[in-house]
Amino acid sequence: MSWIFGAYSRTGKLKRYDEFISDPILHSFESKNCYILSGGNPQTCLKTALDDGTICFICGYGIDAEGILSARQWLPYLSNEHSLETLDGHFAVVMINRDQVSCFNDQSCKRNLYFHETDTDVIFTSELSLIRKCRRPEIDFRVLGSYWHSYYPTTFKSYFQAVHALGTSGRAKLNPGLSISYEPWLPREGKDLVAALIDSTLALSKSGTPIAIGLSGGMDCRALYALYLFTGVELTAISYGDMDSIDLQIPSQITGSLNRPFRHISYEQTEPRDSWQAAIDYLDATSLMMNPVNYGYTRLYSLIAETSKLYVSGYWGEIYRMRYNWHYLFSTFKLSKLDYAWLARVLYQPSYPIFTSDVALTLYRGFKEELSSALSEMPPLASYPNARWLDLFFTRYALHAFNLPKLAYFDRFLIDHMPYMQGSVMSAHFSYGMFKEIRERLHRQIIREYYPRLEKFSLALADISAPYHWNQYALKVKLNLHLRKHPYSRISRADTFLIQNRENILDLLSSQRVREYPAYNYPLLKALVSNYYQGQNSLRTPLIKWLGFELGR
């Protein structure tokens, strides 16, 4: 993990927090009133200086027309803070000059910085878990409501009390008072969508470093794979999961037919000896609300990094095919404009009742209040067609929510580049015709023009496949019909984890820490755990959600 941590004294007496940092330190700075430390992956942990003596720490990576920025190439952007908004990538920047600290992040808030202030000092860091360890802040259940009840949270606020965070294109100034601002994300004029995606994808190839790409039977990663095959870069396709899935068999067929490098990594290969401790370590490093079963990605990324330090995934490509959510398609045919009530119904996620009635009410009110606040910052509904307005709302909040703090945690091993998630690509998306997206024009045009041999391979989704010319909506309908007759028979990873760790979970449930936590309705929580282990498998999701909260708080 590339990380930054700093402390700023308001009294002239600098307090150290070094005991909470266990990773090796790559870069440091210290003055009378401030010290800054950074470490992690050398690719995504840089330090440089401007001509005026400003010291700059960079956590993450930036991309411009020349590719991934080196420390020297960062200098013109750091000299003009507004130019940082033009960069792709995911990054957080901390600069210090004459005891004034300035902080910035990328335009989509895929990286964030967190601040906790007292009368005597302010600590700031890219890792929310470090603030939790240093200060033990209480949970703000009102803000947590947006994370707990929403399909994706509609806020950039931290769910810890007195902890502040940046937003999209965020800025913070510290000297000694703390001021924070951000710019709600809006599309920028630039290239057309096809050109933007090509440039975003091939930016990594300019480094000359071998690239790994996640490849499945779907459409999103196949378009990216076509571009790399066309350019002839050194490339290894990676599939992750169980090979009894058709979705993972097709990549093997593609790479075998083309005689290209391929590597399959199974769930078994990423399974640690002690999955319970692995889950604890993962939540300890990433904070609450993360899925504890995702600990396997830690091992996955380390395995990929054995052969490549650059990893490309097709994550988020569905939004460019209007397939991310059925509501996108339905909203296109909705005659009236969207409103708060409609969006609240789409986003609201009911949760199993494990909290007291007062806390539950606070969570629900927090969901409503944060959604209302987010909507107040959106352009008028009349300024976009329904589906495009939803895209904008989704882009502003979901990228941040789905990737933090996971993205920062996993890049301890490599750079995880997601071309579809870059600002230049997302901006171009808003001038691309919706009818083209329903037809998957972007993906199919790239494959046809750059590597048409990929058209002969079937598309797949989970356990079913169809000829390449099938639209993904049709493929999804086919999967739903298939599952009605042939429900999944394999045990999910979540169930495997819960069954293997039954005794650990029961011990956690009966611990004094849980029994006496005032926010819990303990009888209801106890019933959740008991009912799951008595055979109510439908309770796996709320049980996993509770574990993510409890192990991370």
PyMOL commands that set and color helices and strands:
alter all, ss='L'
color gray80, all
select helices_A, chain A and resi 18-20+42-44+71-79+81-86+128-135+141-149+193-202+204-207+220-231+246-258+268-270+275-286+292-304+317-321+326-332+340-347+357-376+381-383+386-403+406-410+419-421+423-429+434-438+441-450+452-456+472-485+493-500+502-510+512-515+522-533+537-552
alter helices_A, ss='H'
color red, helices_A
select strands_A, chain A and resi 3-9+25-30+34-39+45-49+55-64+67-68+88-97+100-105+114-117+121-125+163-165+171-174+178-181+211-214+235-240+262-265+310-312+415-417+459-461+464-466
alter strands_A, ss='S'
color yellow, strands_A
deselect
rebuild
show_as cartoon
